[in-house]
Amino acid sequence: MKNCFLLILSFSLISFPALAEELAKAVVPKEHQTDSLKLPRLFSDDMVLQQKTKNTFWGWADAGETVRVSSSWGAEVSGKANEEGKWTVFLETPAHGTGHSLTISGKTDQIEI
């Protein structure tokens, strides 16, 4: 039954791109989107990252835009949004700690977590 539901949902999102866009808007809080950058709800204040490894970050930006993710512990990485506006980067994380922050920057906008 679960597989049937996932199949129907997948078909709906493929068949109706406008529906996919509306669903994306519904789950992204205002503080995690700007005119040209958008992050999934997963990336937010008080999130927990795996220590001493590369953590995957992703989101959406204008097609071709360079997106930079920089951290309070000094790690920084950048990537480029593809033709659909999707981007993915892998950020090195330190040993355990608290009080850290991330800045996700595009050409003109930035999001602070």
N, C-alpha and C positions, 0 to 999 in steps of 0.2 A: 504494500500500500504506500509506504514511504517513497519507494522508487517511482511509483506511478505519479505521485504528487510532484516529485522533483523533475520528472520528465515533462509534465504539463507546465510547470513553472518555467523550465528552461525553454520550451517551445514558445511560451507566451512572450518571454523576454526577447527571443530571437525574432519572433514574428511582429512584435509591436515595440520598436525602439523607443517610442514616446513613453510607453509604460515603464521601460527600464530607466529612462531619465527621471520620471516622476518618483519612482522608488528610490533612486539615488538621492534625490532632493529630500525625501521624507526621512532618511536616516542620517543625514549629515547635519549636525547642529550648526547654527549660524557662526559660532566662534571658530569653527574649523573650515570655513570657506570664505574666500574673497572673490573679487571679480574674475581673477584668473587662476586661483588655486583652490583645490578642494581635497580634503582628507576624509578617509572613512572614520566612522564613529569610534573604532577601535583605538585610534590615537587620540588620547585626551589626557587631561590632568590626572595625576595619581595612577597612571598606567605603570606596569611593572615590565622591565625588560630582562631578558636572560643576560647574565653577566659573562664577561670575558669571551665573547663570541661576536659574530656578525648578525645583527638583527635586520630583518627586511622591513623597509618602509615603502609605501606606495600611495598613489593618489592620482589626481587629474589636474591638468593644466592646459593652457592653450597649446595647440599642436606646435611642435618644434621648440617650445620654451625650455630653457635650462632651469632645473630646479635644484637648489642646494639645501642640504640638511646639515646643520651645524649644532654641536652640543656644548653644554657648559663644561664638559670634561676635556674638550679640545679636539675631538674627532669631527671630521667634516668630510662630506662626500657630495657629489653632484651627479645628476643624470639628465637626460633629455626626454621630453614628452614625445611619444610617437604620433603618427598622423591622426590617431583617435584621441589624443590627449592623455594617454595613460603613461605613467612613469613608475620606475622601481629603482631603489638604491639599497645598498647593504652597508650599514653603519656599525663600526666596531664599538663595543661597549666595554667599560672598565670593570674592575672588581666591584663588589657590592658597595652601595652608598645611597644616600638620600639627598633630596633637595636639588636634583639635577633638572635641567631644562633643555628644550630643543627649539630651534628656530628653523622653519621651513620657508625658504625664500624663492620667489620667482623673479621675473624681470622688474616688476613694479610693486608686488605685494609680498607680505610675509605673514606667517601664522606662528604664534608663540605657544608652546606647550610647557 
